[in-house]
Amino acid sequence: MTTTPFSTPRDLLRYAVTRFNGAKLFFGHGSAEALDEAAYLILHTLKLPLDKLEPFLDARLLQEEVLQVLSVIERRVTERVPAAYITREAWLGTYNFYVDERVLVPRSFIAELIPQMFSPWVEDPDAIENVLELCTGSGCLAIMMADAFPNAVVDAVDISKDALAVAEHNIREYKLEGRVNPIESDLYENVPFKKYDIIVTNPPYVNSASMGKLPPEYLREPQIALAGGEDGMDLVRKIVAGAAERLTPEGILIVEIGNERDYAEAAFGELGLTWLTTSIGDDAVFLLTAEQLQNAQ
């Protein structure tokens, strides 16, 4: 058997951090820095608790375990594959989802707002009956909303059949069949015509100039789920335009646009966007009411 100079997780952690920093990897898929990502990949590969590195740092590893970890480290460095694609999992808060190369790695700021149940715009979470998520990808937000609004049916829409296969897997894992309905559709096109209390979307919104500057890790993701046209607002315009007739009178539309606030204000500023506070400030997610959308028509 091949032998290596590494014998403990501490050895591997030091090596991985050195390799990750030397390769100038990009960390935008759940980890903030090389140390966090190295620890996560090592613990996951060794099937150890993800929140308990310290007790295992000086454990003696079998050489086959060392080689497994080294293989993961090498793949992360040479192929620039997001860690979530290597481990086949991603976390949003306390929720764990299956992911692979068919979907974006979940990283939505809307996920931070769901536990608050969009208060104060939603006064009674139990009264929410119908929720629509456009561009669902892995289905993570749809699943979280079904959890937050226990009496709601959530329609989870995506144009990609491959993405919906991943969403269906996650729906089954959370035992939400019948409450979260995957729908293959180009935005509203194949969505049953009914009124929704909430429409949520994290659509492709990266503008064309920014698309050309994405790090290699982002280029590993489905580009159809990132590219939003010249100003990033191509799909957002269609979503906003179609929302008025799909919302209940008290309904709300919530849209994530990442770093594209200036473009969003240029496109929709006259509607009176409400910017919601997330961990990166007040620039990533906006809200429009049904009344605002109706008045704009």
C-alpha positions in Angstrom: 0.0 0.0 0.0 1.2 3.5 -0.7 2.4 5.3 2.4 2.4 9.0 3.1 4.1 11.3 5.6 0.6 12.2 7.1 -0.8 10.3 10.0 -3.4 12.5 11.8 -6.1 15.0 10.8 -3.9 17.7 12.1 -1.3 16.9 9.5 -3.9 16.8 6.8 -5.5 20.1 7.9 -2.2 21.9 7.8 -1.4 20.4 4.4 -4.9 21.2 3.0 -4.8 24.8 4.1 -1.4 25.3 2.6 -2.5 23.8 -0.7 -5.8 25.7 -0.8 -4.1 29.1 -0.1 -1.3 28.3 -2.5 -3.8 27.6 -5.3 -5.8 30.7 -4.4 -9.1 28.8 -4.3 -12.3 30.7 -4.1 -14.5 30.2 -1.1 -18.1 31.2 -1.8 -20.1 28.1 -1.4 -20.5 27.8 2.3 -17.0 28.2 3.7 -15.4 31.6 4.5 -11.7 30.6 4.3 -9.3 27.8 3.6 -9.3 26.5 7.2 -13.0 26.1 7.4 -13.2 24.3 4.1 -10.3 22.0 4.8 -11.8 21.0 8.2 -15.2 20.4 6.5 -13.8 18.2 3.8 -11.6 16.2 6.1 -14.4 15.6 8.6 -16.9 14.7 5.9 -14.4 12.3 4.2 -13.6 10.6 7.5 -17.3 10.4 8.4 -16.8 12.3 11.6 -19.2 14.9 13.2 -18.8 18.1 11.2 -18.9 20.3 14.4 -16.2 18.3 16.3 -12.8 18.7 14.9 -10.8 19.2 18.1 -11.3 15.8 19.6 -10.0 14.0 16.5 -7.1 16.3 15.5 -4.4 13.9 16.8 -6.2 10.6 16.1 -4.0 8.1 14.2 -5.5 7.4 10.8 -5.3 4.3 8.6 -3.2 4.9 5.5 -6.3 4.3 3.4 -8.1 7.1 5.3 -5.2 9.4 4.6 -5.3 8.6 0.9 -9.0 9.2 0.7 -8.6 12.7 2.3 -5.6 13.5 0.0 -7.6 12.5 -3.0 -10.4 15.0 -2.0 -7.9 17.7 -1.3 -6.2 17.2 -4.7 -9.5 17.3 -6.5 -10.5 20.5 -4.8 -7.2 22.1 -5.9 -6.7 20.8 -9.4 -10.3 20.7 -10.7 -11.5 23.7 -8.7 -14.7 21.8 -7.9 -16.9 23.4 -5.2 -16.7 21.4 -2.0 -20.5 20.7 -2.1 -20.1 18.8 -5.4 -17.4 16.7 -3.8 -19.4 15.8 -0.7 -22.8 15.9 -2.5 -24.3 18.0 0.3 -24.9 21.7 1.1 -26.1 23.4 4.2 -28.5 26.3 4.6 -28.8 27.1 8.3 -29.7 23.9 9.9 -31.0 22.3 6.7 -28.9 19.8 4.8 -29.6 19.2 1.1 -28.3 16.8 -1.6 -26.6 18.7 -4.5 -24.6 17.8 -7.5 -23.4 19.5 -10.8 -27.0 19.7 -12.1 -27.8 22.6 -9.7 -26.2 25.6 -8.2 -24.7 25.2 -4.8 -27.4 26.7 -2.5 -26.4 30.0 -1.0 -29.5 32.1 -0.9 -29.9 35.1 1.4 -33.7 34.5 1.3 -32.9 31.4 3.4 -32.1 33.8 6.3 -35.5 35.4 6.0 -37.6 32.3 5.9 -37.3 31.4 9.7 -38.8 34.9 10.4 -41.7 33.9 8.1 -41.3 37.2 6.2 -42.6 39.2 9.2 -44.1 41.8 9.3 -45.4 41.4 5.7 -46.9 38.0 6.6 -49.1 38.6 9.7 -50.3 35.0 10.2 -48.0 32.3 8.9 -50.8 29.7 9.5 -53.0 31.5 7.0 -50.6 31.1 4.1 -52.0 28.5 1.7 -50.1 28.8 -1.6 -46.5 29.6 -2.2 -44.7 29.7 -5.5 -40.9 29.5 -5.9 -39.5 30.3 -9.3 -36.1 29.0 -10.3 -36.1 26.4 -7.5 -32.9 24.5 -8.4 -32.3 22.0 -5.7 -35.6 22.8 -4.0 -34.0 24.1 -0.9 -36.0 27.3 -0.4 -39.3 25.5 -1.3 -38.6 22.9 1.4 -37.7 25.5 4.0 -40.9 27.5 3.1 -43.1 24.3 3.5 -41.5 23.9 6.9 -42.1 27.6 7.9 -45.7 27.7 6.6 -47.3 24.4 7.8 -50.6 24.9 6.0 -49.1 25.9 2.6 -48.6 24.0 -0.6 -45.4 25.1 -2.4 -45.1 24.9 -6.1 -41.4 24.7 -7.0 -40.6 25.7 -10.6 -37.6 25.3 -12.7 -36.9 25.2 -16.5 -34.3 22.5 -16.0 -35.5 18.9 -15.8 -32.1 17.9 -14.4 -32.4 20.5 -11.6 -35.9 19.2 -10.8 -34.6 15.7 -10.4 -32.4 17.0 -7.6 -35.3 18.9 -6.1 -37.4 15.8 -6.1 -34.7 13.9 -4.3 -34.6 16.5 -1.6 -38.4 16.7 -1.4 -38.4 12.9 -0.7 -35.7 13.2 1.9 -37.8 15.7 3.8 -41.0 13.7 3.2 -42.8 16.6 1.7 -44.3 14.9 -1.4 -47.7 16.5 -2.0 -46.8 19.7 -0.2 -43.9 20.7 -2.4 -44.7 20.2 -6.0 -41.9 20.3 -8.6 -43.0 21.8 -11.9 -41.0 22.0 -15.1 -41.8 25.4 -16.5 -40.2 28.5 -18.1 -41.2 30.8 -15.2 -45.0 31.1 -15.1 -45.6 29.3 -18.4 -46.7 25.8 -17.1 -47.7 26.9 -13.6 -51.3 26.2 -12.7 -53.3 29.4 -12.7 -54.1 30.2 -9.1 -53.4 33.0 -6.6 -50.4 32.8 -4.4 -49.9 34.4 -1.0 -46.1 34.5 -1.6 -43.9 34.3 -4.6 -40.2 33.8 -3.9 -37.3 33.7 -6.4 -33.6 33.5 -6.5 -33.2 33.7 -10.3 -30.2 34.1 -12.6 -29.1 37.7 -12.1 -25.4 38.0 -12.8 -24.8 40.7 -15.4 -22.8 39.9 -18.5 -19.7 41.9 -17.4 -19.6 40.0 -14.1 -20.1 36.7 -15.8 -16.8 37.1 -17.5 -15.0 37.6 -14.2 -16.5 34.6 -12.2 -13.9 32.4 -10.4 -13.4 28.9 -11.7 -15.6 27.4 -8.9 -18.6 29.3 -10.2 -17.9 28.1 -13.8 -18.4 24.6 -12.5 -22.0 25.4 -11.9 -24.9 25.4 -14.4 -24.4 28.7 -16.2 -28.1 28.9 -17.1 -28.7 29.4 -13.4 -26.3 32.3 -13.1 -26.4 34.4 -16.3 -29.0 37.2 -16.2 -28.3 39.1 -19.4 -26.6 42.5 -20.0 -27.8 44.0 -16.7 -28.7 40.8 -14.9 -32.4 41.6 -15.0 -33.6 39.6 -18.0 -35.6 37.0 -16.0 -36.3 39.4 -13.1 -38.2 41.6 -15.5 -40.4 38.7 -16.6 -41.0 37.6 -13.0 -42.0 41.1 -11.8 -44.2 41.6 -14.9 -46.1 38.4 -14.3 -46.4 38.5 -10.5 -49.4 40.9 -10.2 -51.9 38.5 -11.7 -50.5 35.6 -9.7 -50.7 37.2 -6.2 -53.6 37.4 -3.8 -54.6 41.0 -2.8 -52.4 40.8 0.3 -49.6 38.8 -1.5 -45.9 39.6 -1.7 -43.1 39.0 -4.2 -39.6 38.5 -2.8 -36.7 38.6 -5.2 -33.0 38.0 -4.6 -30.6 39.9 -6.9 -27.2 39.5 -5.0 -24.9 42.4 -5.9 -27.1 43.9 -8.6 -29.0 46.5 -6.5 -28.1 49.3 -8.8 -29.4 47.5 -11.9 -32.6 46.4 -10.0 -33.2 50.0 -8.9 -32.7 51.2 -12.5 -35.2 48.6 -13.7 -37.9 48.7 -11.0 -37.1 51.6 -8.7 -40.3 53.5 -9.7 -42.3 50.6 -8.1 -40.9 51.5 -4.7 -38.7 48.5 -3.8 -38.5 47.5 -0.1 -35.0 46.2 0.6 -34.8 43.5 3.2 -32.0 43.1 5.7 -29.8 40.1 5.4 -26.3 39.2 6.6 -24.7 41.3 3.9 -26.8 44.3 4.4 -29.9 45.8 2.7 -28.8 45.2 -0.9 -29.5 41.6 -1.9 -33.2 41.0 -1.6 -36.2 43.2 -2.5 -39.9 42.9 -1.8 -42.9 44.2 -3.7 -46.5 43.9 -2.6 -49.4 42.9 -4.8 -50.8 46.4 -4.4 -47.6 48.0 -5.7 -47.5 45.6 -8.7 -51.2 46.2 -9.5 -50.7 50.0 -9.3 -47.8 49.7 -11.8 -50.0 48.1 -14.5 
